[in-house]
Amino acid sequence: MAHDAAGGERSGRGETVATTTGGGRRGHHAPERNTALYWLFLLPFFGTFLPWIYNSRDPEFIGLPFFYWYQLLWVLLTVIITVLVYRGTRRRA
């Protein structure tokens, strides 16, 4: 891994961590907030994990069989879940 010449260190997630001079703790990470929100990522996994549950034609929605619109619905729900988790866990500057 390359070292930044700008005076910062890279964490494992690619974020730049400010360094301190003197006797301070170098590369100290502040604890993340609301890490329980990461559990929401299991919803799309389990919603699509068992295809025999949604492997049917009926009910149709605007001409699409259930198999297709169910999966497309999970794409939209996964985007919404990702935005919620991101906003709930990002650090405020």
Contacts in CASP RR format, 6 or more apart in sequence:
PFRMAT RR
TARGET T0000
AUTHOR 0000-0000-0000
METHOD contacts of the structure
MODEL  1
MAHDAAGGERSGRGETVATTTGGGRRGHHAPERNTALYWLFLLPFFGTFL
PWIYNSRDPEFIGLPFFYWYQLLWVLLTVIITVLVYRGTRRRA
1 10 0 8 1.000
3 9 0 8 1.000
3 10 0 8 1.000
4 10 0 8 1.000
4 16 0 8 1.000
6 16 0 8 1.000
7 19 0 8 1.000
8 16 0 8 1.000
8 17 0 8 1.000
8 18 0 8 1.000
8 19 0 8 1.000
9 16 0 8 1.000
9 17 0 8 1.000
9 19 0 8 1.000
9 26 0 8 1.000
9 27 0 8 1.000
10 16 0 8 1.000
10 17 0 8 1.000
11 17 0 8 1.000
11 27 0 8 1.000
11 29 0 8 1.000
17 27 0 8 1.000
17 28 0 8 1.000
17 29 0 8 1.000
18 27 0 8 1.000
19 26 0 8 1.000
19 27 0 8 1.000
20 26 0 8 1.000
30 91 0 8 1.000
32 89 0 8 1.000
32 91 0 8 1.000
33 88 0 8 1.000
33 89 0 8 1.000
33 91 0 8 1.000
34 88 0 8 1.000
34 89 0 8 1.000
35 89 0 8 1.000
37 84 0 8 1.000
37 85 0 8 1.000
37 88 0 8 1.000
37 89 0 8 1.000
38 85 0 8 1.000
38 89 0 8 1.000
40 81 0 8 1.000
40 84 0 8 1.000
40 85 0 8 1.000
41 81 0 8 1.000
41 82 0 8 1.000
41 85 0 8 1.000
43 77 0 8 1.000
43 81 0 8 1.000
44 74 0 8 1.000
44 77 0 8 1.000
44 78 0 8 1.000
44 81 0 8 1.000
47 74 0 8 1.000
48 71 0 8 1.000
48 74 0 8 1.000
54 66 0 8 1.000
54 67 0 8 1.000
54 70 0 8 1.000
54 71 0 8 1.000
55 67 0 8 1.000
56 65 0 8 1.000
56 66 0 8 1.000
56 67 0 8 1.000
57 65 0 8 1.000
57 66 0 8 1.000
57 67 0 8 1.000
58 65 0 8 1.000
58 66 0 8 1.000
59 66 0 8 1.000
60 66 0 8 1.000
60 69 0 8 1.000
61 69 0 8 1.000
62 69 0 8 1.000
64 72 0 8 1.000
END
